[in-house]
């Protein structure tokens, strides 16, 4: 199996000590988010590769040499300020972390996610075009792949509309993004792609590919996998070990966090020594070993 660490929360940024404790212990427990009394137990000996998804790779950099499975990273780097990304470190600090990460795992295993794009009076097309080109300039030689996506109508997005102040995209907006992003990526030796986007920008030179394709997964592991059932895309199936409402970045567009009171409560119930990310195993939990 391939672990996703994590699409539900930023384990790397906030729970690296817990993750490394679980890795050393040889297994991790994961509650089913839709039926919390069902717990999957995953032994790392059954893990073929690990995809780390994070906005801040710094906490795990010094631990990567301990991990024996193939590793790849999706690092989200967007140009928003702390009105939108409340708890995210400075972008200057993150750019340096990405460079260090690239030197450890290799640029071929590092994907930057410019994700999500939304438009407002403050964060307009000109702002994004300039920010994207600046990012490509700073990361030239360290990054080969960039994944772009557009904001979706999540519950949290609707709740925070007065802060986001987002407006709909027009075809001219997509055209400007497509032309300028493609030009910047090409100039700096990078590919730019979309995955599962209605407007894939293929006509402007964007690749249309999976975030984790079957070909790339086979290259990493020598194995084949089913399609990822959690999304209607062509990504390979992954097993997420995170928990919703447990990320302290408090991004106003986030799909995985939508209740700040619940975030605080969950964080208070986190224990680095527990087999679960949030809370502990209870007597009436049903634990089932997951091997794929």
N, C-alpha and C positions, 0 to 999 in steps of 0.2 A: 504494500500500500504506500501511497504518498501522503504525508502529513501536510496539512495547511496550518501554519502557525503565524497568524490566524486571521480569518476574514471576519471574525466576530468581535475581536478586540485586539489591541496592540500588545501582544505578549512580550515581544522583544523590548519595547520601550519601558514597560512597567513591571513585567513579571519574569525577567530573565533568570533571576536567582531561583525562582520556583521551577522554571523549565529545566534548568541544569540539574537541579535536585532530582527531578523526575527522570531525566536522562541517565543520571548515575544510578538511580534505583532500578532502572530497567523497564519501567512501565509508567503509564499515565492513565487516569480515569477521567471520563468525559460524560457529563450528564446530557441526556437527550433534551434539547431545548423545548420540545413539544410534549414530552412526557418525562418530567424530571426524576421520577423514581427509577427510570431505566438508565443504567450506567454502562458505558462501553469501557472495557479495559484493553488498552493497547500496549503490547510489549514491543519495545524498540527493536528487538531482533526480527520482528515482522515488518519493519519499516524499510522501504527501498530507497526513499529520498525524502528530503524535507524542503518545503517551500516556506520561507520566512517572509511575511508581509508586514511592513512596518513603516512608520514615519520617522523613526529614529533608531538606526542600527547601533548606535554607540555602546549601549550596555552589554551587547553580546560579542563585540569584536574580539575581546581577549579570551573568549571561550570557544571560538569556532574550531580551534585545532583539536579539541576533545571529541568533536562529533565525527563519527566514522562514515556515516552515510553521505551520499552526494548531496550538496547543498546548492540551492539557488535562492536569490532574494528578489522580491518586488519592493522597492522603496518608493513611497509616494512623496513627491516633491512638488508642491504647488506654490504659487506666488502670493497667497493671501496673507493678510496681517492678522494680529491677534483679536481683531473684531470677529473674525470668522474661525480661525484656528487658535482657540484660547490657550491651550496648554502645549503647543508645539514649540520646540526650541528654535533659536534663530536659524534662518536659512543659511547663513554663512557657516555656522557650526555644522549643519547637516551636510553641506557640500563637502566639507573636509572629511566628515565621517564616511561619505559615499566614496571618496577617493581612497581612503584607507581600506574600506571594504573591498573595493575593486582590486586592490593590490593583494588582498588575502585570497579571494575566491576566483579572481579572474573576471574580466569584463564580459566574457561570454555567458557568465552565470548571473549577471546583474541586469535587472530591468528597472528602469525608472518609470513610475506612473505619474503622468501629469493628469491628475484625476481627483475630483471631477472639474470640468470647466463649467462655470456659470457666468453670466453676463449681468452687469449692473452699471449704473452711472460711474461708480468708482472703479470696478473691475471690468472695463470695457474692452473692445477688440484691440485697440491700440496698446492697452496695458498688457494683455495676454501675449500679443505678438512680440513686444519688447522683452517681457519676462521669459518667454520660451527661448528666444534667441540668446539671451543672457545665460540661461541655464545650460544650453548646448555649448556655449563658449567656455564656460567654467568647467564642464565635465568632458570636454574633448580628450580623447585618449583613455578615458576611464570608463566610458559607457558606450555600448553598441546599440542598445535597444530602448525605445521609448514607447509606452502604451498610453494612449489618450482616450478619455471617455468624457461624456457630457452628463450633467447633473440630471438625476431622475426625481420623480415626484414622490419621494418618501415621506412618511409621516413626520419625521423630524424636519425635513425641508419645509413642509407646509407650516409647521409650528413656528419656525424661525424666519418666515418670510419678511417680517418687519426689520430683521437684522440683515438678511441676505439682500433684500430688495432686488431680487433677480427679475430679469425680463425674458420673454421668449426669444429663441434664436430665429433669425431669418435666413433665407438661402444665401444672402450676401454675407452674413456672418460666417456661415460654413465655408463659403468660398474664400474669404480672407484667412480664416484659420488654415484651411487646406493648403492654399498657396504658400503662405508665409512659414508655416510649421514645416512643410516638406522642404522648402528651400533652406531653412536653418539646419534641419537634421542632416540633409545631404552635405551641406557645407562643412559640417563637423564630423563626418564619417559615421553617422548614426542612421538607423532605420526608425520609422515612426509608423505605428499601427493602431487600429481599433480592434475591439473584440465585442461582438454582440451589440453593436450600435446600429440604430436605424439609419443614421447618416454615417456611412463608413468612410467617406472621403476618398474612396478608391480612385476616383477620377482626377484627384490632385496628387497622386503618387503615394498615398498611404497604403501600407500592407493591410490586408484583412486576414487576421490569423487568431488563433486561440491564445489566451494568456499563458496557458501551459499546454502546448500542442502534444498530440500523440507522438509525432516524430521526435520532438525534443525530449519527451519522457523516455522514449526508447533509447535515445542517445545517452541519457543519464543512467538508466538502470538496466538496459538490455531486456526489458519486459514490456508487454502490452497491457493496456488497461481499458476498462469500459469508459463511456462518456460520463462526465460529471453530472450526476442526477440533480444536484442542487440548483443548477442553472440550465437554461435551454441554449447551451452553446456547445462548441466542439472541444472544450477543454477536457483533459483526462479527469477521471474521478479522483477526488481527494477527500481526506478525512480531517475535519476541522476539530481542534482540541480546545477552542476558546469558549467564552461565555458572553452573551449579549449584555449590554449595560454594565460594562466593567472597564471602559477605557477613559482615562483622565485627560485626554487631549481636548475633549468637549467641542469637537468641530461641529459647526452649526449645520452642516450638510450631511452628517453621518447617517447611514442606514442602520448601523448596528447599535447605536446609542440613541435613545429617545426619551429617557426618564432620568433626569439628573439626581433626583432623590434616590432612585434605585441604584444608580452608579455609586453613590456614597455608601449606601447600605452594603452593596456587594463588595466594595473595596474593603470595608470594615471586616468582612467575613473571609477575606483572603488570608491564607496561612502558607508561607513558603514550605512548610513541612507536610502539608496535606497532599494527598494524591490527586485531589480535585483542585481546579483553579479557584473556585469559590466554594467555601464551606468544606465539610468533611463527609465521609461516608456514613450513612445512617443505617440503623438496624433493618429497616424495611426496604432498603435499596435492592434492586435486582441487578446484579453485576454479571455481564456477559462478555466473554473474551471476543475481541474483534480481530480477525486475521487478514481481512482485505477490505 
